[in-house]
């Protein structure tokens, strides 16, 4: 139990940041953005997702809720995987750590490798996933049929917080808890050696 609580304490700030960013994107980014730039099973949507993820300062924990939000908003599976791969590898803290440990050439090479691997991963997922196009068309039809009332800034902030810390928590909370329990058990029962 101690290991699970320790993991939860170390991961929670990053997870909360990821949930918050997912809420902000949900409330402040128009729904048609996701359909226009990220929903197709194409190289372009994979590239757009990678480029969207590169400047966002999220670690491998915080990127999970944000990527889930992208998927829920209508991004293709390939674009979501591309975002998942690119984002944690290209945080400014990761690049600075790489620079301090390995020097400038590796620090410059790291974002390029992250972009390349995210493009390859996203394209592979798009190749294997043929059902995704119809699911994204249905998501877009549902979102465009819903009339979106004009919200004030305060209402958008409330919407972002509700989406982040209520809806997203309900969607992926149990999977996060399961993952924390498994990680805690591995930490407790698998020797370091």
Phi, psi and omega per residue, in radians:
X1 nan -0.614 3.135
X2 -1.047 -0.742 -3.117
X3 -1.146 -0.688 3.129
X4 -1.116 -0.788 3.117
X5 -1.126 -0.662 3.120
X6 -1.137 -0.757 3.077
X7 -1.088 -0.750 3.134
X8 -1.073 -0.763 3.124
X9 -1.113 -0.677 -3.118
X10 -1.343 -0.529 -3.107
X11 -1.551 -0.458 -2.965
X12 -1.016 -0.707 3.122
X13 -1.056 -0.678 -3.111
X14 -1.272 -0.668 3.068
X15 -1.123 -0.756 3.128
X16 -1.094 -0.693 3.074
X17 -1.082 -0.737 3.100
X18 -1.107 -0.749 3.088
X19 -1.088 -0.756 3.139
X20 -1.087 -0.778 3.120
X21 -1.100 -0.666 3.086
X22 -1.088 -0.729 3.108
X23 -1.137 -0.731 3.122
X24 -1.103 -0.766 3.120
X25 -1.116 -0.659 3.138
X26 -1.133 -0.761 -3.042
X27 -1.434 -0.575 -2.981
X28 -1.858 -0.269 3.108
X29 -1.714 2.194 -3.131
X30 -1.055 2.535 -3.094
X31 -1.018 -0.612 -3.082
X32 -1.244 -0.261 3.069
X33 -1.044 -0.818 -3.098
X34 -1.125 -0.740 -3.136
X35 -1.174 -0.727 -3.067
X36 -1.198 -0.722 -2.990
X37 -1.880 -0.354 -2.992
X38 -2.207 -0.085 -2.969
X39 -1.542 -0.363 -3.064
X40 -1.392 2.697 3.058
X41 -1.554 1.209 -3.080
X42 -2.373 2.872 3.072
X43 -1.079 -0.638 -3.104
X44 -1.076 -0.766 3.141
X45 -1.176 -0.625 3.093
X46 -1.140 -0.762 3.100
X47 -1.111 -0.778 3.118
X48 -1.038 -0.726 3.139
X49 -1.157 -0.713 3.110
X50 -1.114 -0.777 3.136
X51 -1.159 -0.566 3.052
X52 -1.174 -0.670 -3.076
X53 -1.374 -0.473 -3.047
X54 -1.013 -0.822 -3.084
X55 -1.435 -0.122 -3.072
X56 -1.414 2.182 -3.061
X57 -1.471 1.259 3.115
X58 -2.095 2.495 3.074
X59 -1.534 -3.059 -3.116
X60 -1.165 -0.378 3.067
X61 -1.402 -0.833 -3.057
X62 -1.238 -0.388 -3.105
X63 -1.282 -0.394 -3.062
X64 -1.078 -0.943 3.136
X65 -1.122 -0.596 3.137
X66 -1.172 -0.749 3.108
X67 -1.144 -0.691 3.088
X68 -1.075 -0.662 3.104
X69 -1.144 -0.746 3.087
X70 -1.007 -0.786 -3.133
X71 -1.097 -0.760 -3.129
X72 -1.136 -0.546 3.140
X73 -1.381 -0.197 3.049
X74 2.153 0.087 3.088
X75 -1.182 2.537 3.112
X76 -1.187 2.865 3.126
X77 -1.123 -0.672 3.110
X78 -1.100 -0.752 3.110
X79 -1.136 -0.679 3.127
X80 -1.127 -0.762 3.111
X81 -1.127 -0.706 3.102
X82 -1.054 -0.754 3.088
X83 -1.098 -0.760 3.138
X84 -1.079 -0.633 -3.122
X85 -1.376 -0.769 -3.023
X86 -1.267 -0.707 -2.958
X87 -1.091 -0.958 -3.072
X88 -1.218 -0.403 -3.114
X89 -1.358 -0.303 -2.981
X90 -2.038 0.266 3.067
X91 -1.101 2.583 -3.110
X92 -1.044 -0.601 3.112
X93 -1.141 -0.658 3.107
X94 -1.167 -0.697 -3.129
X95 -1.205 -0.702 3.101
X96 -1.133 -0.733 3.097
X97 -1.097 -0.715 3.101
X98 -1.103 -0.727 3.118
X99 -1.084 -0.772 -3.090
X100 -1.219 -0.537 -3.110
X101 -1.591 -0.592 -2.982
X102 -2.169 -0.160 3.101
X103 1.716 3.031 -3.036
X104 -1.108 -0.751 -3.116
X105 -1.007 -0.737 3.139
X106 -1.247 -0.603 3.105
X107 -1.133 -0.604 3.086
X108 -1.356 -0.579 -3.121
X109 -1.279 -0.534 -3.055
X110 -0.998 -0.872 3.120
X111 -1.116 -0.568 3.115
X112 -1.179 -0.719 3.101
X113 -1.167 -0.703 3.106
X114 -1.066 -0.761 3.107
X115 -1.090 -0.797 -3.122
X116 -1.085 -0.835 -3.114
X117 -1.176 -0.588 3.107
X118 -1.199 -0.631 3.100
X119 -1.172 -0.765 3.126
X120 -1.108 -0.836 -3.136
X121 -1.051 -0.804 3.141
X122 -1.120 -0.705 3.127
X123 -1.172 -0.671 3.102
X124 -1.095 -0.775 3.124
X125 -1.097 -0.736 3.116
X126 -1.081 -0.651 3.136
X127 -1.136 -0.651 -3.065
X128 -1.521 -0.209 -3.007
X129 -1.969 1.705 -3.108
X130 -1.612 -0.342 -3.108
X131 -1.390 -0.250 -2.992
X132 -1.146 -0.629 -3.081
X133 -1.044 -0.805 3.139
X134 -1.149 -0.680 3.115
X135 -1.101 -0.706 3.131
X136 -1.218 -0.630 3.084
X137 -1.109 -0.715 3.116
X138 -1.140 -0.739 3.104
X139 -1.065 -0.761 3.139
X140 -1.151 -0.715 3.106
X141 -1.068 -0.741 -3.140
X142 -1.140 -0.737 -3.115
X143 -1.221 -0.671 -3.126
X144 -1.345 -0.410 3.102
X145 -1.343 -0.407 3.091
X146 -1.383 2.208 3.119
X147 -1.361 2.125 -3.122
X148 -1.632 1.940 3.121
X149 -1.223 2.615 3.088
X150 -1.236 2.177 -3.101
X151 -1.897 2.575 3.035
X152 -1.311 2.980 -3.138
X153 -1.044 -0.766 -3.132
X154 -1.108 -0.716 3.116
X155 -1.142 -0.631 3.085
X156 -1.163 -0.686 3.105
X157 -1.104 -0.775 3.108
X158 -1.086 -0.722 3.112
X159 -1.104 -0.731 3.131
X160 -1.087 -0.776 -3.128
X161 -1.167 -0.704 3.117
X162 -1.130 -0.790 3.139
X163 -1.085 -0.789 -3.066
X164 -1.167 -0.867 -2.935
X165 -1.822 0.011 3.033
X166 -2.083 -1.103 -3.058
X167 -1.144 -0.868 -3.128
X168 -1.158 -0.653 3.099
X169 -1.087 -0.697 3.113
X170 -1.178 -0.628 -3.103
X171 -1.213 -0.787 -3.022
X172 -2.116 0.050 -3.103
X173 -1.021 -0.786 -3.093
X174 -1.167 -0.581 3.116
X175 -1.232 -0.630 3.075
X176 -1.138 -0.736 3.119
X177 -1.102 -0.777 3.107
X178 -1.045 -0.773 3.107
X179 -1.089 -0.708 3.101
X180 -1.128 -0.699 3.123
X181 -1.125 -0.791 3.127
X182 -1.104 -0.765 3.123
X183 -1.103 -0.689 3.103
X184 -1.119 -0.715 3.106
X185 -1.143 -0.700 3.094
X186 -1.101 -0.759 3.129
X187 -1.086 -0.682 -3.089
X188 -1.320 -0.678 -2.960
X189 -1.839 -0.245 3.116
X190 -1.724 2.089 -3.110
X191 -1.165 2.620 3.136
X192 -1.043 -0.533 -3.110
X193 -1.312 nan nan
